[in-house]
Amino acid sequence: MVSASETISGNIKRIRQERNLTLDDLALLTGVSRSMLSEIERCTKSPTISVLEKVCEGINVPLVQLTHTRTPQISLAKNDSMKHYSAWGGFELFVLFEFDPDRKFEIFRHVIEPHSERVSEWHESGIREYIICTKGRFTVEVGEDVFPLQEGEAIQFLANCRHRYLNPNDGEANIIMLLYHE
């Protein structure tokens, strides 16, 4: 895990380089000495909040931009490393991509065994479910409405109500679910 100091030092260096600034240029803009900035960028010294305020003011960025951990451009979900839950009989859940507040969604793969069901009372307000059937057939109940789906079909709904996933069939059903936090 990357420390706060490493995150801050990396962000300062990245911003400085993106703007084609030297350490001397950055020192002039911020009023922080070149040697202090060099130590911060090399992560040999942790900046005080007053130094961070000077840097933010000098390069015109909010403090959150210096403390933000950048999400990698590529994320890979491999079978041998993804989280797997089988808390409900006949209903397996695999976490493909965990919730990311910057992107506001999470993605799961579900395997629903024959003659299985799972009830979800409701999610917090503002969560929309997108479900794609990738194998077999199953049924989604949203409130009092019933929606049978087969391979290749999809549904989306606001999930702040009781909903249920059923596989009354003899074959397994696989689905991909995206939960979007509006």
C-alpha positions as CSV (number, residue, x, y, z in Angstrom):
1,M,0.0,0.0,0.0
2,V,1.3,3.5,-0.9
3,S,1.7,5.9,2.0
4,A,0.2,9.4,2.1
5,S,3.7,10.9,1.7
6,E,4.4,8.8,-1.3
7,T,1.1,9.7,-2.9
8,I,1.6,13.5,-2.3
9,S,5.2,13.4,-3.5
10,G,4.3,11.5,-6.6
11,N,1.4,13.9,-7.4
12,I,3.6,17.0,-6.9
13,K,6.3,15.6,-9.2
14,R,3.7,14.5,-11.8
15,I,2.0,17.9,-11.8
16,R,5.4,19.7,-12.0
17,Q,6.5,17.6,-14.9
18,E,3.2,17.8,-16.8
19,R,3.5,21.6,-16.6
20,N,7.2,21.5,-17.7
21,L,8.3,23.1,-14.5
22,T,11.8,22.7,-13.0
23,L,12.2,22.5,-9.2
24,D,13.4,26.1,-9.4
25,D,10.3,27.2,-11.2
26,L,8.1,25.4,-8.6
27,A,10.1,27.1,-5.8
28,L,9.4,30.5,-7.3
29,L,5.7,29.8,-7.7
30,T,5.2,28.3,-4.2
31,G,7.6,30.1,-2.0
32,V,8.9,26.7,-0.8
33,S,12.6,26.2,-1.1
34,R,14.0,24.1,-4.0
35,S,15.7,21.7,-1.5
36,M,12.5,21.2,0.4
37,L,10.6,20.5,-2.8
38,S,13.3,18.0,-3.9
39,E,13.1,16.2,-0.5
40,I,9.3,16.0,-0.7
41,E,9.4,14.6,-4.3
42,R,12.1,12.0,-3.3
43,C,9.9,11.2,-0.3
44,T,12.7,11.8,2.2
45,K,10.7,14.5,3.9
46,S,7.0,14.8,4.7
47,P,5.5,18.2,4.0
48,T,3.6,20.1,6.7
49,I,0.1,21.3,6.0
50,S,1.4,24.8,5.6
51,V,3.9,23.7,3.0
52,L,1.1,21.8,1.2
53,E,-1.1,24.9,1.2
54,K,1.8,26.9,-0.4
55,V,2.2,24.3,-3.1
56,C,-1.5,24.2,-3.8
57,E,-1.8,28.0,-4.0
58,G,1.4,28.3,-6.1
59,I,0.3,25.7,-8.7
60,N,-3.4,26.5,-8.4
61,V,-4.7,23.0,-7.4
62,P,-7.0,21.9,-4.5
63,L,-5.4,19.9,-1.7
64,V,-7.4,16.9,-2.7
65,Q,-5.5,16.7,-6.0
66,L,-2.2,16.2,-4.1
67,T,-3.7,13.5,-1.9
68,H,-5.6,11.6,-4.6
69,T,-4.5,8.1,-5.5
70,R,-4.8,7.7,-9.2
71,T,-6.7,4.6,-10.4
72,P,-4.6,2.5,-12.8
73,Q,-5.6,2.7,-16.5
74,I,-5.9,-1.1,-16.6
75,S,-7.5,-3.4,-14.0
76,L,-7.6,-7.1,-14.6
77,A,-10.1,-9.5,-12.9
78,K,-8.6,-13.0,-12.9
79,N,-10.4,-16.1,-11.6
80,D,-7.7,-17.0,-9.1
81,S,-7.6,-13.6,-7.4
82,M,-11.2,-12.3,-7.4
83,K,-13.4,-12.3,-4.3
84,H,-15.9,-15.1,-4.2
85,Y,-19.0,-15.4,-2.0
86,S,-21.5,-18.2,-1.7
87,A,-23.6,-16.8,1.2
88,W,-26.9,-17.8,-0.4
89,G,-27.7,-21.4,-1.3
90,G,-27.4,-21.9,-5.0
91,F,-26.2,-18.4,-5.7
92,E,-22.5,-17.7,-6.2
93,L,-21.1,-14.1,-6.4
94,F,-17.8,-13.1,-7.9
95,V,-16.5,-9.5,-7.5
96,L,-15.1,-8.4,-10.9
97,F,-14.6,-4.8,-10.0
98,E,-15.2,-3.4,-6.5
99,F,-17.0,-0.1,-5.9
100,D,-14.9,2.9,-6.9
101,P,-16.3,6.3,-5.7
102,D,-14.7,8.0,-8.7
103,R,-16.5,5.8,-11.2
104,K,-19.6,5.2,-9.1
105,F,-20.1,1.6,-10.0
106,E,-19.2,-2.0,-9.1
107,I,-19.5,-5.1,-11.3
108,F,-20.2,-8.7,-10.3
109,R,-20.6,-12.1,-12.0
110,H,-23.3,-14.4,-10.5
111,V,-23.8,-18.1,-11.1
112,I,-27.4,-19.2,-10.2
113,E,-27.8,-22.9,-9.7
114,P,-31.0,-24.6,-11.0
115,H,-34.1,-24.2,-8.8
116,S,-32.4,-21.4,-6.7
117,E,-33.5,-17.9,-5.7
118,R,-32.2,-14.9,-3.9
119,V,-34.3,-12.0,-2.4
120,S,-32.9,-8.6,-2.0
121,E,-35.2,-6.3,0.1
122,W,-33.8,-3.1,-1.4
123,H,-30.6,-1.1,-1.8
124,E,-30.0,2.5,-0.6
125,S,-31.6,5.2,-2.6
126,G,-29.9,6.0,-5.9
127,I,-28.6,2.5,-6.8
128,R,-29.5,1.3,-10.3
129,E,-28.9,-2.4,-11.2
130,Y,-28.0,-3.4,-14.8
131,I,-28.2,-7.1,-15.3
132,I,-27.2,-9.1,-18.4
133,C,-27.9,-12.8,-18.8
134,T,-24.8,-14.4,-20.3
135,K,-25.9,-18.1,-20.0
136,G,-29.2,-19.9,-19.5
137,R,-32.5,-18.4,-18.4
138,F,-33.7,-16.8,-15.2
139,T,-36.3,-14.4,-13.8
140,V,-36.0,-11.1,-12.1
141,E,-38.9,-9.8,-10.0
142,V,-38.9,-6.1,-9.3
143,G,-41.7,-5.2,-6.8
144,E,-44.7,-7.0,-8.3
145,D,-43.4,-7.1,-11.9
146,V,-41.9,-10.3,-13.3
147,F,-39.3,-10.3,-16.1
148,P,-38.0,-13.6,-17.6
149,L,-34.6,-13.2,-19.3
150,Q,-32.6,-15.5,-21.5
151,E,-29.1,-15.5,-22.7
152,G,-28.2,-12.2,-24.4
153,E,-31.1,-10.2,-22.8
154,A,-30.7,-7.5,-20.1
155,I,-32.7,-5.4,-17.6
156,Q,-32.0,-2.3,-15.6
157,F,-34.0,-0.9,-12.7
158,L,-33.8,1.4,-9.7
159,A,-33.0,-1.0,-6.9
160,N,-34.5,0.8,-3.9
161,C,-37.4,-1.8,-3.8
162,R,-37.7,-5.5,-3.0
163,H,-36.4,-7.6,-5.9
164,R,-35.7,-11.2,-6.4
165,Y,-33.6,-13.4,-8.8
166,L,-35.0,-16.8,-9.6
167,N,-33.8,-19.8,-11.6
168,P,-36.7,-22.2,-11.7
169,N,-35.1,-24.1,-14.6
170,D,-33.0,-27.3,-14.8
171,G,-29.9,-25.5,-16.1
172,E,-27.4,-23.0,-14.5
173,A,-27.8,-19.3,-15.3
174,N,-25.0,-16.8,-15.4
175,I,-25.4,-13.1,-15.1
176,I,-23.2,-10.0,-15.1
177,M,-24.5,-7.3,-12.7
178,L,-23.4,-3.7,-12.6
179,L,-24.5,-1.6,-9.7
180,Y,-24.4,2.1,-10.5
181,H,-24.6,4.7,-7.7
182,E,-26.4,7.6,-9.2
